[in-house]
Amino acid sequence: MASNSQARISARQASEAATRERLRQALPTTVDHLHHHQADRIDDNDIDAYVRLNWLEWHGGGLRLTITGRNVCAQLAPSAA
């Protein structure tokens, strides 16, 4: 029984990791949509996930990038080296 439970947890963790990576890769495009006032082009579920990850936050009725979100974007930017 424990093995079955561990397999479910492992599958869930793999799914969460895949979702997080998909969101990480999509974050620069999401930020671009926000800068161009096109938040309607961002899936509502993705917005909720970004907020849960603390990459975006609600501020004054709008979304903005958090410090954590800026750091994630910076990790994705090509290095200047």
C-alpha positions in Angstrom: 0.0 0.0 0.0 2.8 2.4 0.8 4.4 1.8 -2.6 1.1 2.9 -4.3 0.9 6.0 -2.2 4.6 6.8 -2.9 3.9 6.4 -6.7 1.0 8.8 -6.5 3.1 11.4 -4.6 6.0 10.9 -7.1 3.7 11.3 -10.1 2.1 14.4 -8.5 5.6 15.9 -7.8 6.6 15.2 -11.4 3.5 16.9 -12.7 4.0 19.9 -10.4 7.7 20.2 -11.5 6.6 20.0 -15.2 4.0 22.7 -14.6 6.5 24.9 -12.8 9.0 24.6 -15.6 6.4 25.4 -18.2 5.4 28.5 -16.3 9.1 29.5 -15.9 9.7 29.2 -19.6 6.5 31.2 -20.3 7.2 34.0 -17.7 9.0 36.4 -20.1 6.1 36.2 -22.5 3.6 36.7 -19.7 5.5 39.8 -18.5 5.5 41.1 -22.1 1.7 40.7 -22.2 1.5 42.6 -18.9 3.7 45.4 -20.2 1.5 45.8 -23.3 -1.7 45.7 -21.2 -2.7 42.4 -22.7 -3.3 40.4 -19.5 -6.4 38.9 -21.1 -4.0 36.8 -23.2 -2.8 35.0 -20.1 -4.7 31.9 -19.0 -6.5 32.5 -15.7 -5.1 29.2 -14.3 -1.6 30.4 -15.1 -2.2 33.7 -13.4 -3.3 31.8 -10.3 -0.2 29.5 -10.5 2.1 32.5 -10.9 0.5 34.2 -7.8 0.9 30.9 -5.8 4.5 30.8 -6.9 5.0 34.4 -5.8 6.2 35.4 -9.3 3.2 37.7 -9.9 1.1 39.7 -7.4 -2.1 41.6 -7.5 -1.5 45.3 -6.9 -4.2 48.0 -7.2 -6.4 45.7 -9.4 -3.6 44.8 -11.7 -0.8 42.3 -11.9 2.8 43.0 -11.4 6.0 41.0 -11.3 7.4 40.3 -7.8 11.1 40.4 -6.9 11.1 36.6 -7.1 9.5 36.8 -10.6 12.2 39.3 -11.7 14.9 36.9 -10.5 13.3 34.0 -12.4 13.2 36.2 -15.6 16.9 37.2 -15.0 17.8 33.5 -14.8 16.2 33.0 -18.2 17.9 36.0 -19.9 20.9 35.2 -22.0 24.1 36.0 -20.1 26.2 39.0 -21.2 29.4 37.0 -21.0 
